[in-house]
Amino acid sequence: MSEIKKGSNPKNKYYCFNTPQNVRSFLSTIANKVYQDKIEQKKAKTLVYICNHILMAMKTESDIKLSDLEKKIKELEERL
């Protein structure tokens, strides 16, 4: 997971969610922190909610790219 630390305060961490794997890794971290009582459940639920929307946005983006590729393939097939 891409993690960018800013300063020495652990609360100043920024996570980069460039891939679904990064999001899943972050979700795993959240689950472990909940299990170890290191994070409040309300905060964890909020983070999970946000992660789910990030994953949905990534899926939508990949679906659009796939649709575009399918159109291009169809156009090429029609030319042949």
C-alpha positions as CSV (number, residue, x, y, z in Angstrom):
1,M,0.0,0.0,0.0
2,S,1.3,3.4,-0.8
3,E,1.7,5.3,2.3
4,I,3.1,8.9,2.5
5,K,4.2,10.0,6.0
6,K,4.1,13.7,6.7
7,G,6.1,14.6,9.8
8,S,6.5,12.3,12.7
9,N,3.0,12.3,14.0
10,P,1.2,9.0,13.1
11,K,-2.0,10.9,12.6
12,N,-0.5,12.7,9.7
13,K,-0.4,9.7,7.4
14,Y,-1.8,9.9,3.9
15,Y,-2.6,6.8,1.9
16,C,-2.6,6.7,-1.9
17,F,-5.4,4.5,-3.3
18,N,-4.1,4.0,-6.9
19,T,-5.2,0.4,-7.2
20,P,-7.8,-1.9,-5.8
21,Q,-5.0,-3.8,-4.1
22,N,-4.0,-0.7,-2.2
23,V,-7.6,-0.2,-1.0
24,R,-7.9,-3.8,0.0
25,S,-4.6,-3.6,1.9
26,F,-5.8,-0.5,3.8
27,L,-9.1,-2.3,4.6
28,S,-7.1,-5.2,6.0
29,T,-5.1,-2.7,8.2
30,I,-8.4,-1.2,9.4
31,A,-9.8,-4.7,10.3
32,N,-6.7,-5.5,12.3
33,K,-6.8,-2.2,14.1
34,V,-10.5,-2.8,15.0
35,Y,-9.6,-6.3,16.2
36,Q,-6.8,-4.9,18.4
37,D,-9.0,-2.0,19.7
38,K,-6.6,0.5,18.2
39,I,-9.4,2.4,16.3
40,E,-12.9,3.3,17.1
41,Q,-15.6,1.3,15.3
42,K,-17.4,4.5,14.2
43,K,-14.2,5.7,12.5
44,A,-13.5,2.3,11.0
45,K,-17.1,2.1,9.5
46,T,-16.5,5.5,8.0
47,L,-13.2,4.5,6.4
48,V,-14.7,1.2,5.1
49,Y,-17.6,3.2,3.6
50,I,-15.2,5.5,1.8
51,C,-13.1,2.6,0.6
52,N,-16.1,0.9,-0.9
53,H,-16.9,4.0,-2.8
54,I,-13.4,4.3,-4.0
55,L,-13.5,0.7,-5.2
56,M,-16.9,1.3,-7.0
57,A,-15.4,4.4,-8.7
58,M,-12.4,2.3,-9.9
59,K,-14.7,-0.4,-11.2
60,T,-16.8,2.1,-13.0
61,E,-13.7,3.6,-14.6
62,S,-12.4,0.2,-15.7
63,D,-15.9,-0.7,-17.1
64,I,-15.8,2.4,-19.2
65,K,-12.3,1.6,-20.5
66,L,-13.4,-2.0,-21.3
67,S,-16.5,-0.7,-23.1
68,D,-14.3,1.6,-25.2
69,L,-12.0,-1.3,-26.1
70,E,-14.9,-3.4,-27.1
71,K,-16.2,-0.7,-29.4
72,K,-12.7,-0.4,-31.0
73,I,-12.5,-4.1,-31.5
74,K,-15.9,-4.2,-33.1
75,E,-15.0,-1.3,-35.4
76,L,-11.8,-3.1,-36.5
77,E,-13.7,-6.4,-37.1
78,E,-16.2,-4.5,-39.3
79,R,-13.3,-3.1,-41.4
80,L,-12.1,-6.6,-42.1
